[in-house]
Amino acid sequence: MRVQGITIPDDKRLEMGLTAIYGVGRSRAHKILSTVKIDFGKKAKDLSVDEENKLREEIEKFTIEGDLRRDISSHIKRLRDIGSYRGKRHSLSLPVRGQRSKTNSRTRRGNVRKTMGTGRRAVEKK
């Protein structure tokens, strides 16, 4: 089954398969499936044509994939342009939401490792 150019895996349960779409997580997948009244455990290959169409219509009500990516990047660009603290953090590739950055945030900053010495050398005995 395809939704807006994204192939939903046939062999996974729908609640997990829908998460292949950017902008659809577990909670939104649950919300969509309960609205359409499809069992969470059903697989995409077992859907009828009518169920597929209902599912497709329900998913297209949300902002997903390219539109969502465009919206997010425009919001970040706006923050950079107005010179806000969050915009500066985005442009410097640092954590934006107040996390500590001295020891953590490896994934955000990249794998820049600093080796820490003991601070003093062992005194040699004669």
Secondary structure, DSSP 8 states (H G I E B T S, - for coil): -EETTEE--SSSBHHHHGGGSTT--HHHHHHHHHHHT--TT-BGGG--HHHHHHHHHHHTTS--HHHHHHHHHHHHHHHHHHT-HHHHHHHTT--SSS---SS--HHHH-S-------SS------
